[in-house]
């Protein structure tokens, strides 16, 4: 169980190296800004140079050491992932936490109208690139301190919902991938967990529910304590745990 309003002691987060994908929007951005208040190392991934520069500027007056890295999962090639690995090895030697938060919605459409190319893009960005990045970073996680991998999932990743198409399928894939990984790593020091933040006021949510009253749903800041717990050395739940907020 995740402690309510968890806020880790500063000393526990000091020196931890945390990589966050989708760090320039929504929950990823809110988490990045929150973590910048701790004396940790943040590696923030995004596909927009302008947004990466903006969030680095927002973090500038805080205590964390912030490194931004542009990685467009839609078009990234092997050499792009290798550049990321080389940067981490040269600056930090290892990483302690990997937070998978990047995702695209695609479109809400019945299957018989879903564009095939868009389907492939959503599956690639949301699922295949998550596998690639995890595979690339596992050696660096295995030598981290109290290492963890956190997957951001969705309610449509455990129960299919009409018209949610590739996004829902990609989140089902994330759930399965996390289960496989937790089994394979059960005898290692890496903790794997999956979190469904629930309805949250993000740009993606607004695209899916344009008429929704935003005042009735959580803001990204409201779910951060759960993420902080999963990134903390105090995280003591069994490997492969799944949480819904």
C-alpha positions as CSV (number, residue, x, y, z in Angstrom):
1,X,0.0,0.0,0.0
2,X,1.3,3.5,-0.9
3,X,1.5,5.7,2.2
4,X,-0.9,8.7,1.9
5,X,0.8,12.0,1.1
6,X,4.2,10.4,1.1
7,X,7.2,12.8,1.0
8,X,10.5,11.0,1.2
9,X,13.2,12.4,3.6
10,X,15.7,14.5,1.6
11,X,18.6,12.3,2.6
12,X,17.0,9.2,1.0
13,X,16.8,10.9,-2.4
14,X,20.2,12.6,-2.2
15,X,22.4,11.4,-5.0
16,X,19.8,9.2,-6.6
17,X,19.9,9.2,-10.4
18,X,16.4,9.2,-11.9
19,X,15.4,9.0,-15.6
20,X,12.0,10.2,-16.6
21,X,10.4,9.8,-20.0
22,X,7.7,12.2,-21.1
23,X,9.2,14.7,-18.8
24,X,8.0,17.9,-20.5
25,X,4.2,17.5,-20.1
26,X,1.6,16.3,-17.6
27,X,2.6,13.9,-14.9
28,X,6.1,13.6,-16.2
29,X,6.6,17.4,-15.9
30,X,5.0,17.7,-12.5
31,X,7.2,14.8,-11.2
32,X,10.3,16.3,-12.7
33,X,9.6,19.7,-11.0
34,X,8.9,18.0,-7.7
35,X,12.1,15.9,-7.8
36,X,14.1,19.0,-8.6
37,X,13.7,20.0,-5.0
38,X,15.8,17.0,-3.9
39,X,19.6,16.8,-4.3
40,X,19.3,14.0,-6.9
41,X,20.4,13.6,-10.5
42,X,17.5,14.0,-13.0
43,X,17.7,12.9,-16.6
44,X,14.7,14.2,-18.4
45,X,13.7,12.8,-21.7
46,X,11.4,14.5,-24.3
47,X,11.0,15.0,-28.0
48,X,10.9,18.8,-28.0
49,X,14.1,20.8,-27.6
50,X,12.1,23.9,-26.7
51,X,10.1,22.1,-24.0
52,X,13.2,20.4,-22.6
53,X,15.0,23.8,-22.4
54,X,11.9,25.3,-20.7
55,X,11.7,22.7,-18.0
56,X,15.5,22.8,-17.4
57,X,15.1,26.6,-16.8
58,X,12.2,26.0,-14.4
59,X,14.4,23.6,-12.4
60,X,17.4,25.9,-12.5
61,X,16.9,27.5,-9.1
62,X,16.3,24.1,-7.4
63,X,18.9,21.8,-5.9
64,X,18.8,18.8,-8.3
65,X,21.4,18.3,-11.0
66,X,19.3,18.3,-14.2
67,X,20.3,16.9,-17.5
68,X,17.9,17.0,-20.5
69,X,18.1,14.7,-23.4
70,X,16.1,14.8,-26.6
71,X,14.9,11.4,-27.7
72,X,11.9,11.2,-30.1
73,X,10.7,7.6,-29.7
74,X,8.8,7.8,-33.0
75,X,12.0,8.1,-35.0
76,X,14.8,7.1,-32.6
77,X,17.5,4.8,-34.0
78,X,20.0,2.6,-32.3
79,X,22.7,5.3,-32.3
80,X,20.3,7.6,-30.4
81,X,19.8,5.1,-27.6
82,X,23.6,4.5,-27.5
83,X,24.2,8.2,-27.1
84,X,21.9,8.2,-24.1
85,X,23.7,5.2,-22.6
86,X,27.1,6.8,-23.2
87,X,26.0,10.0,-21.5
88,X,24.7,8.2,-18.5
89,X,27.8,6.1,-18.2
90,X,30.2,9.0,-18.5
91,X,28.3,11.3,-16.0
92,X,26.7,9.0,-13.6
93,X,28.0,5.4,-14.1
94,X,24.6,4.0,-13.3
95,X,20.9,4.9,-12.8
96,X,18.7,4.1,-9.8
97,X,15.2,4.8,-11.1
98,X,13.6,4.6,-14.5
99,X,10.1,6.1,-14.9
100,X,8.2,5.3,-18.1
101,X,5.7,8.1,-18.6
102,X,5.9,9.0,-22.3
103,X,2.9,8.0,-24.4
104,X,0.7,9.3,-27.2
105,X,-3.1,8.9,-27.5
106,X,-3.5,8.3,-31.2
107,X,-7.2,8.6,-32.0
108,X,-10.4,7.5,-30.5
109,X,-11.9,5.4,-33.3
110,X,-13.6,2.1,-33.9
111,X,-11.3,-0.6,-35.1
112,X,-12.7,-0.7,-38.6
113,X,-11.9,3.0,-39.1
114,X,-8.5,3.1,-37.3
115,X,-5.7,4.3,-39.5
116,X,-3.1,1.5,-39.8
117,X,-0.1,3.8,-39.8
118,X,-1.3,5.6,-36.7
119,X,-1.9,2.3,-35.0
120,X,1.7,1.3,-35.6
121,X,3.0,4.6,-34.4
122,X,1.0,4.4,-31.1
123,X,2.2,0.8,-30.4
124,X,5.8,1.8,-31.2
125,X,5.9,4.9,-29.0
126,X,3.9,3.5,-26.1
127,X,5.1,-0.1,-26.0
128,X,8.0,-1.0,-28.3
129,X,10.2,2.0,-27.3
130,X,9.5,1.2,-23.7
131,X,10.9,-2.3,-24.3
132,X,13.9,-0.8,-26.1
133,X,14.8,1.8,-23.5
134,X,14.3,-0.7,-20.7
135,X,16.6,-3.3,-22.4
136,X,19.2,-0.6,-23.0
137,X,19.2,0.6,-19.4
138,X,19.0,-2.6,-17.5
139,X,22.7,-3.0,-17.2
140,X,22.9,0.5,-15.6
141,X,20.0,-0.2,-13.3
142,X,21.5,-3.5,-12.1
143,X,24.4,-1.6,-10.6
144,X,22.2,1.2,-9.1
145,X,21.3,1.7,-5.5
146,X,17.8,0.4,-4.6
147,X,16.9,0.5,-8.3
148,X,13.4,0.6,-9.6
149,X,11.4,0.6,-12.9
150,X,8.0,2.3,-12.8
151,X,5.5,1.9,-15.6
152,X,2.7,4.4,-16.0
153,X,-0.4,2.5,-17.1
154,X,-4.1,3.2,-17.5
155,X,-7.5,1.8,-16.6
156,X,-7.9,0.9,-20.3
157,X,-4.8,-1.3,-19.9
158,X,-6.7,-3.8,-17.7
159,X,-10.2,-3.5,-19.2
160,X,-10.7,-2.9,-22.9
161,X,-12.9,0.1,-23.8
162,X,-14.6,0.7,-27.1
163,X,-12.9,3.2,-29.4
164,X,-9.6,3.3,-27.4
165,X,-7.9,1.2,-30.0
166,X,-4.1,1.3,-30.1
167,X,-3.7,3.2,-26.9
168,X,-5.6,0.6,-24.9
169,X,-3.7,-2.2,-26.6
170,X,-0.4,-0.5,-25.8
171,X,-1.3,-0.3,-22.2
172,X,-2.3,-3.9,-22.0
173,X,1.1,-4.6,-23.4
174,X,2.8,-2.4,-20.7
175,X,0.9,-4.4,-18.1
176,X,2.2,-7.7,-19.6
177,X,5.7,-6.4,-20.1
178,X,5.9,-5.2,-16.5
179,X,4.7,-8.7,-15.2
180,X,7.3,-10.5,-17.4
181,X,10.0,-8.2,-16.3
182,X,9.2,-8.5,-12.6
183,X,9.3,-12.3,-12.9
184,X,12.6,-12.2,-14.7
185,X,14.1,-9.8,-12.1
186,X,12.6,-11.3,-9.0
187,X,16.0,-12.5,-7.8
188,X,17.7,-9.2,-8.6
189,X,17.7,-5.9,-6.6
190,X,15.5,-4.1,-9.2
191,X,11.9,-3.4,-8.1
192,X,9.3,-3.3,-10.9
193,X,5.9,-1.6,-10.4
194,X,3.0,-0.4,-12.4
195,X,0.9,2.6,-11.6
196,X,-2.5,3.7,-13.0
197,X,-2.9,7.4,-11.9
198,X,-6.5,7.4,-12.9
199,X,-8.3,10.4,-14.4
200,X,-5.8,13.3,-14.3
201,X,-5.9,16.8,-15.8
202,X,-3.4,16.5,-18.7
203,X,-3.3,17.5,-22.3
204,X,-3.9,13.9,-23.3
205,X,-6.9,13.6,-21.1
206,X,-8.3,16.8,-22.5
207,X,-7.9,15.4,-26.0
208,X,-9.8,12.3,-25.1
209,X,-12.5,14.1,-23.1
210,X,-12.7,17.6,-24.5
211,X,-16.0,18.4,-22.8
212,X,-15.0,17.1,-19.4
213,X,-15.1,19.5,-16.4
214,X,-11.4,19.7,-15.4
215,X,-12.3,20.9,-11.9
216,X,-13.7,17.4,-11.2
217,X,-10.5,15.4,-11.8
218,X,-7.1,15.3,-10.2
219,X,-4.2,17.5,-11.2
220,X,-0.8,15.9,-12.0
221,X,0.5,17.3,-8.7
222,X,-2.1,15.2,-6.8
223,X,-0.6,11.9,-7.9
224,X,3.1,12.7,-7.2
225,X,3.3,11.2,-3.7
226,X,2.6,7.8,-5.1
227,X,5.4,8.1,-7.6
228,X,7.8,9.5,-5.0
229,X,7.2,6.4,-2.9
230,X,7.9,4.1,-5.8
231,X,11.2,5.9,-6.4
232,X,12.3,5.9,-2.8
233,X,14.5,3.4,-1.1
234,X,11.6,3.0,1.4
235,X,9.5,1.3,-1.3
236,X,8.9,-2.1,0.2
237,X,6.0,-3.6,-1.7
238,X,6.6,-7.0,-3.5
239,X,8.2,-6.9,-6.9
240,X,5.6,-6.6,-9.7
241,X,3.1,-4.6,-7.6
242,X,0.4,-2.7,-9.4
243,X,-1.3,0.4,-8.0
244,X,-4.4,2.3,-9.0
245,X,-5.0,5.8,-7.7
